[in-house]
């Protein structure tokens, strides 16, 4: 779903008599800026309320929160007059467009596959009831090994943390770097598994250079999935400081090895991690909170094993395929 493929394509498909299933993968389905955060302070429920959505958008553009709220309310009132539509700039209709898209989705889809609980709840908040929760499936590569058992953690050994993914702003690596620099502990090692892309080169190189100055940071590039699957065996804790995500697969990949995750409390991660049950959460965008959680894990590494006992095995792609077929019920 986006500018190229939108709800008008769904309408045409529906009119041609085809069965239609939608699997949205972007938070922009509900939020103009794609970040499910209320004024960057708390998680959003995804309900499209015109005045609220426009206020968020204005706040993201630099308007003070009180001003943004007033302007958002004013815009929602003005754009309600149909005769003004051709005279007002399209940017004022961003929230209305999102609402209309959701209404057409409601009308023209047979089933919506929500790949995370928060997505299903967001559709329900917008009075769309045909969303079914579809678990994420991961590559069979991560199910090929049989030596995944964790060993007991001892205070005398190093705790191996890992960051896996692209190193760029939205992934929050700068929070991890700040927290890591303030730990002052020799019993730790951070393993980075990443691949650079052209558009993220400057940010990536900055933190790659930082890693080169650290004796307890191991920087890896160019891994294939099989390389990651093998490397994960040596990892104790996955660190996931992302500012925003939809339904991160890397947490599921780590789960095949019973590796608990320390993640920010963004809505997508809260769906996957129960704090102090199968992993840990820290306040989104808060490097100090991340440092405190890292310190607590380092001080009591035995809790890693306790968290791992509560990690549920993820689904394979074959299992997900069967669930899709059961909902669509395609006849030959």
C-alpha positions as a Python dict, from the first residue, in 0.01 Angstrom:
ca = {
    (1, 'X'): (0, 0, 0),
    (2, 'X'): (135, 341, -99),
    (3, 'X'): (113, 596, -377),
    (4, 'X'): (162, 341, -655),
    (5, 'X'): (-68, 74, -513),
    (6, 'X'): (-366, 200, -316),
    (7, 'X'): (-727, 132, -226),
    (8, 'X'): (-852, 223, -575),
    (9, 'X'): (-666, -82, -707),
    (10, 'X'): (-847, -283, -439),
    (11, 'X'): (-1179, -142, -553),
    (12, 'X'): (-1109, -238, -915),
    (13, 'X'): (-994, -587, -813),
    (14, 'X'): (-1309, -633, -608),
    (15, 'X'): (-1528, -522, -899),
    (16, 'X'): (-1360, -782, -1124),
    (17, 'X'): (-1477, -1049, -880),
    (18, 'X'): (-1143, -1156, -734),
    (19, 'X'): (-1097, -1256, -372),
    (20, 'X'): (-873, -998, -205),
    (21, 'X'): (-637, -1034, 89),
    (22, 'X'): (-425, -747, 221),
    (23, 'X'): (-107, -777, 428),
    (24, 'X'): (2, -427, 534),
    (25, 'X'): (366, -390, 639),
    (26, 'X'): (389, -16, 712),
    (27, 'X'): (272, 192, 1007),
    (28, 'X'): (195, 463, 749),
    (29, 'X'): (-128, 269, 691),
    (30, 'X'): (-260, 452, 997),
    (31, 'X'): (-18, 734, 1068),
    (32, 'X'): (76, 1017, 828),
    (33, 'X'): (443, 1024, 929),
    (34, 'X'): (476, 648, 970),
    (35, 'X'): (573, 672, 1338),
    (36, 'X'): (312, 534, 1576),
    (37, 'X'): (397, 780, 1853),
    (38, 'X'): (176, 1052, 2005),
    (39, 'X'): (387, 1367, 1981),
    (40, 'X'): (690, 1132, 2017),
    (41, 'X'): (588, 1080, 2382),
    (42, 'X'): (383, 760, 2389),
    (43, 'X'): (255, 485, 2161),
    (44, 'X'): (-48, 559, 1942),
    (45, 'X'): (-350, 327, 1909),
    (46, 'X'): (-365, 386, 1532),
    (47, 'X'): (-716, 531, 1525),
    (48, 'X'): (-739, 795, 1253),
    (49, 'X'): (-889, 1105, 1417),
    (50, 'X'): (-854, 1391, 1170),
    (51, 'X'): (-774, 1670, 1415),
    (52, 'X'): (-532, 1452, 1612),
    (53, 'X'): (-350, 1321, 1305),
    (54, 'X'): (-301, 1669, 1160),
    (55, 'X'): (-175, 1791, 1498),
    (56, 'X'): (85, 1509, 1501),
    (57, 'X'): (194, 1599, 1149),
    (58, 'X'): (236, 1968, 1235),
    (59, 'X'): (425, 1881, 1552),
    (60, 'X'): (665, 1668, 1348),
    (61, 'X'): (724, 1970, 1126),
    (62, 'X'): (836, 2178, 1423),
    (63, 'X'): (520, 2338, 1561),
    (64, 'X'): (489, 2352, 1939),
    (65, 'X'): (248, 2092, 2080),
    (66, 'X'): (-24, 2342, 2194),
    (67, 'X'): (-12, 2526, 1860),
    (68, 'X'): (-20, 2199, 1666),
    (69, 'X'): (-331, 2087, 1854),
    (70, 'X'): (-514, 2413, 1781),
    (71, 'X'): (-418, 2410, 1414),
    (72, 'X'): (-509, 2042, 1382),
    (73, 'X'): (-856, 2111, 1513),
    (74, 'X'): (-897, 2409, 1279),
    (75, 'X'): (-784, 2211, 975),
    (76, 'X'): (-1027, 1928, 1051),
    (77, 'X'): (-1315, 2178, 1067),
    (78, 'X'): (-1222, 2365, 748),
    (79, 'X'): (-1160, 2055, 537),
    (80, 'X'): (-1504, 1922, 631),
    (81, 'X'): (-1656, 2170, 383),
    (82, 'X'): (-1660, 1993, 47),
    (83, 'X'): (-1691, 2313, -155),
    (84, 'X'): (-1351, 2426, -26),
    (85, 'X'): (-1169, 2110, -136),
    (86, 'X'): (-1053, 2249, -472),
    (87, 'X'): (-934, 2573, -311),
    (88, 'X'): (-727, 2432, -22),
    (89, 'X'): (-376, 2277, -54),
    (90, 'X'): (-374, 1895, -70),
    (91, 'X'): (-141, 1875, 232),
    (92, 'X'): (-434, 1969, 456),
    (93, 'X'): (-616, 1654, 345),
    (94, 'X'): (-349, 1403, 449),
    (95, 'X'): (-550, 1272, 743),
    (96, 'X'): (-872, 1267, 537),
    (97, 'X'): (-693, 1068, 268),
    (98, 'X'): (-576, 814, 529),
    (99, 'X'): (-933, 783, 662),
    (100, 'X'): (-1075, 735, 312),
    (101, 'X'): (-813, 471, 233),
    (102, 'X'): (-914, 275, 542),
    (103, 'X'): (-1283, 300, 451),
    (104, 'X'): (-1215, 158, 104),
    (105, 'X'): (-1003, -118, 256),
    (106, 'X'): (-1294, -205, 484),
    (107, 'X'): (-1531, -219, 188),
    (108, 'X'): (-1321, -410, -64),
    (109, 'X'): (-1104, -666, 122),
    (110, 'X'): (-1215, -1019, 207),
    (111, 'X'): (-948, -1061, 471),
    (112, 'X'): (-665, -854, 617),
    (113, 'X'): (-360, -1036, 750),
    (114, 'X'): (-214, -845, 1044),
    (115, 'X'): (147, -952, 1098),
    (116, 'X'): (151, -813, 1454),
    (117, 'X'): (-111, -772, 1728),
    (118, 'X'): (-77, -391, 1724),
    (119, 'X'): (-175, -386, 1353),
    (120, 'X'): (-488, -592, 1421),
    (121, 'X'): (-580, -361, 1710),
    (122, 'X'): (-525, -53, 1492),
    (123, 'X'): (-766, -186, 1228),
    (124, 'X'): (-1020, -262, 1500),
    (125, 'X'): (-977, 92, 1637),
    (126, 'X'): (-1082, 213, 1292),
    (127, 'X'): (-1389, -18, 1296),
    (128, 'X'): (-1244, -271, 1052),
    (129, 'X'): (-1322, -619, 1180),
    (130, 'X'): (-1190, -858, 914),
    (131, 'X'): (-825, -841, 1027),
    (132, 'X'): (-679, -1180, 1122),
    (133, 'X'): (-357, -1217, 1317),
    (134, 'X'): (-95, -1386, 1100),
    (135, 'X'): (229, -1489, 1270),
    (136, 'X'): (552, -1389, 1102),
    (137, 'X'): (742, -1672, 940),
    (138, 'X'): (1119, -1682, 921),
    (139, 'X'): (1363, -1850, 686),
    (140, 'X'): (1412, -2227, 724),
    (141, 'X'): (1785, -2153, 752),
    (142, 'X'): (1731, -2071, 1120),
    (143, 'X'): (1576, -2412, 1188),
    (144, 'X'): (1856, -2619, 1037),
    (145, 'X'): (2090, -2627, 1338),
    (146, 'X'): (2031, -2842, 1647),
    (147, 'X'): (2292, -2700, 1889),
    (148, 'X'): (2090, -2409, 2024),
    (149, 'X'): (2093, -2491, 2395),
    (150, 'X'): (2213, -2206, 2616),
    (151, 'X'): (2485, -2273, 2869),
    (152, 'X'): (2464, -2147, 3224),
    (153, 'X'): (2595, -1790, 3249),
    (154, 'X'): (2870, -1727, 3504),
    (155, 'X'): (2975, -1392, 3647),
    (156, 'X'): (3335, -1454, 3543),
    (157, 'X'): (3265, -1485, 3171),
    (158, 'X'): (3180, -1222, 2914),
    (159, 'X'): (2821, -1148, 2823),
    (160, 'X'): (2790, -1135, 2444),
    (161, 'X'): (2539, -878, 2320),
    (162, 'X'): (2441, -841, 1954),
    (163, 'X'): (2298, -571, 1731),
    (164, 'X'): (2164, -709, 1404),
    (165, 'X'): (2031, -491, 1122),
    (166, 'X'): (2106, -179, 923),
    (167, 'X'): (2295, 90, 1109),
    (168, 'X'): (2092, 404, 1045),
    (169, 'X'): (1894, 659, 1241),
    (170, 'X'): (1559, 483, 1284),
    (171, 'X'): (1735, 174, 1425),
    (172, 'X'): (1856, 380, 1721),
    (173, 'X'): (2219, 267, 1710),
    (174, 'X'): (2327, 606, 1849),
    (175, 'X'): (2142, 523, 2172),
    (176, 'X'): (2327, 193, 2197),
    (177, 'X'): (2661, 366, 2136),
    (178, 'X'): (2593, 623, 2408),
    (179, 'X'): (2484, 356, 2655),
    (180, 'X'): (2780, 131, 2571),
    (181, 'X'): (3032, 411, 2622),
    (182, 'X'): (2896, 466, 2973),
    (183, 'X'): (2899, 106, 3094),
    (184, 'X'): (3263, 85, 3196),
    (185, 'X'): (3255, -294, 3222),
    (186, 'X'): (3516, -534, 3082),
    (187, 'X'): (3295, -844, 3102),
    (188, 'X'): (3098, -758, 2792),
    (189, 'X'): (3127, -772, 2416),
    (190, 'X'): (2903, -622, 2148),
    (191, 'X'): (2876, -804, 1816),
    (192, 'X'): (2737, -600, 1527),
    (193, 'X'): (2598, -774, 1219),
    (194, 'X'): (2509, -527, 948),
    (195, 'X'): (2526, -443, 579),
    (196, 'X'): (2574, -84, 458),
    (197, 'X'): (2349, 76, 197),
    (198, 'X'): (2425, 378, -16),
    (199, 'X'): (2169, 612, 140),
    (200, 'X'): (2284, 535, 495),
    (201, 'X'): (2657, 554, 433),
    (202, 'X'): (2743, 859, 648),
    (203, 'X'): (2567, 737, 963),
    (204, 'X'): (2694, 383, 909),
    (205, 'X'): (3056, 493, 869),
    (206, 'X'): (3038, 711, 1180),
    (207, 'X'): (2954, 417, 1403),
    (208, 'X'): (3179, 175, 1220),
    (209, 'X'): (3465, 414, 1302),
    (210, 'X'): (3347, 422, 1662),
    (211, 'X'): (3353, 42, 1676),
    (212, 'X'): (3713, 41, 1550),
    (213, 'X'): (3816, 233, 1865),
    (214, 'X'): (3653, -17, 2103),
    (215, 'X'): (3822, -335, 2219),
    (216, 'X'): (3488, -488, 2316),
    (217, 'X'): (3298, -427, 1989),
    (218, 'X'): (3315, -675, 1699),
    (219, 'X'): (3189, -530, 1369),
    (220, 'X'): (3071, -776, 1100),
    (221, 'X'): (2956, -692, 747),
    (222, 'X'): (2845, -893, 447),
    (223, 'X'): (2681, -1180, 636),
    (224, 'X'): (2437, -1404, 455),
    (225, 'X'): (2144, -1556, 646),
    (226, 'X'): (2336, -1877, 706),
    (227, 'X'): (2629, -1679, 848),
    (228, 'X'): (2397, -1504, 1092),
    (229, 'X'): (2231, -1834, 1188),
    (230, 'X'): (2568, -1985, 1281),
    (231, 'X'): (2700, -1670, 1451),
    (232, 'X'): (2393, -1642, 1675),
    (233, 'X'): (2503, -1952, 1866),
    (234, 'X'): (2764, -1744, 2054),
    (235, 'X'): (2522, -1458, 2141),
    (236, 'X'): (2359, -1419, 2483),
    (237, 'X'): (2135, -1113, 2439),
    (238, 'X'): (1999, -930, 2134),
    (239, 'X'): (1989, -551, 2175),
    (240, 'X'): (1721, -381, 1968),
    (241, 'X'): (1713, -3, 2029),
    (242, 'X'): (1493, 90, 1731),
    (243, 'X'): (1291, 409, 1744),
    (244, 'X'): (1018, 254, 1529),
    (245, 'X'): (944, -88, 1377),
    (246, 'X'): (650, -284, 1236),
    (247, 'X'): (718, -648, 1327),
    (248, 'X'): (1094, -714, 1349),
    (249, 'X'): (1198, -1056, 1223),
    (250, 'X'): (1537, -1045, 1394),
    (251, 'X'): (1371, -1096, 1734),
    (252, 'X'): (1215, -1416, 1597),
    (253, 'X'): (1546, -1527, 1447),
    (254, 'X'): (1710, -1486, 1788),
    (255, 'X'): (1422, -1679, 1944),
    (256, 'X'): (1523, -1992, 1752),
    (257, 'X'): (1833, -1991, 1975),
    (258, 'X'): (1637, -1898, 2287),
    (259, 'X'): (1820, -1563, 2290),
    (260, 'X'): (1626, -1299, 2488),
    (261, 'X'): (1596, -947, 2349),
    (262, 'X'): (1648, -610, 2516),
    (263, 'X'): (1437, -365, 2313),
    (264, 'X'): (1285, -19, 2326),
    (265, 'X'): (921, -10, 2437),
    (266, 'X'): (788, 90, 2094),
    (267, 'X'): (448, -65, 2021),
    (268, 'X'): (582, -338, 1787),
    (269, 'X'): (839, -460, 2038),
    (270, 'X'): (590, -456, 2326),
    (271, 'X'): (384, -701, 2120),
    (272, 'X'): (675, -945, 2112),
    (273, 'X'): (847, -897, 2448),
    (274, 'X'): (707, -915, 2799),
    (275, 'X'): (936, -716, 3023),
    (276, 'X'): (1125, -941, 3266),
    (277, 'X'): (942, -1248, 3134),
    (278, 'X'): (1097, -1337, 2797),
    (279, 'X'): (1321, -1029, 2762),
    (280, 'X'): (1353, -669, 2869),
    (281, 'X'): (1217, -330, 2762),
    (282, 'X'): (1356, 19, 2807),
    (283, 'X'): (1203, 359, 2739),
    (284, 'X'): (1209, 448, 2370),
    (285, 'X'): (1484, 701, 2277),
    (286, 'X'): (1634, 690, 2628),
    (287, 'X'): (2004, 597, 2627),
    (288, 'X'): (2026, 616, 3006),
    (289, 'X'): (1738, 369, 3045),
    (290, 'X'): (1913, 137, 2798),
    (291, 'X'): (2237, 165, 2995),
    (292, 'X'): (2059, 77, 3319),
    (293, 'X'): (1906, -235, 3165),
    (294, 'X'): (2240, -342, 3019),
    (295, 'X'): (2406, -289, 3358),
    (296, 'X'): (2141, -499, 3533),
    (297, 'X'): (2191, -786, 3288),
    (298, 'X'): (2570, -769, 3326),
    (299, 'X'): (2541, -768, 3706),
    (300, 'X'): (2311, -1071, 3706),
    (301, 'X'): (2380, -1274, 3390),
    (302, 'X'): (2191, -1569, 3534),
    (303, 'X'): (1866, -1389, 3446),
    (304, 'X'): (1947, -1447, 3076),
    (305, 'X'): (1877, -1817, 3120),
    (306, 'X'): (1559, -1742, 3314),
    (307, 'X'): (1430, -1519, 3031),
    (308, 'X'): (1524, -1778, 2769),
    (309, 'X'): (1303, -2041, 2934),
    (310, 'X'): (996, -1832, 2847),
    (311, 'X'): (1080, -1771, 2481),
    (312, 'X'): (834, -1939, 2245),
    (313, 'X'): (966, -2090, 1920),
    (314, 'X'): (879, -1884, 1611),
    (315, 'X'): (684, -2011, 1311),
    (316, 'X'): (840, -2142, 992),
    (317, 'X'): (727, -2012, 654),
    (318, 'X'): (558, -2347, 587),
    (319, 'X'): (341, -2305, 897),
    (320, 'X'): (247, -1952, 793),
    (321, 'X'): (153, -2073, 444),
    (322, 'X'): (-92, -2322, 591),
    (323, 'X'): (-255, -2050, 802),
    (324, 'X'): (-296, -1828, 495),
    (325, 'X'): (-453, -2112, 300),
    (326, 'X'): (-697, -2187, 581),
    (327, 'X'): (-826, -1828, 574),
    (328, 'X'): (-840, -1783, 198),
    (329, 'X'): (-974, -2135, 132),
    (330, 'X'): (-881, -2129, -236),
    (331, 'X'): (-1057, -2395, -441),
    (332, 'X'): (-889, -2540, -751),
}
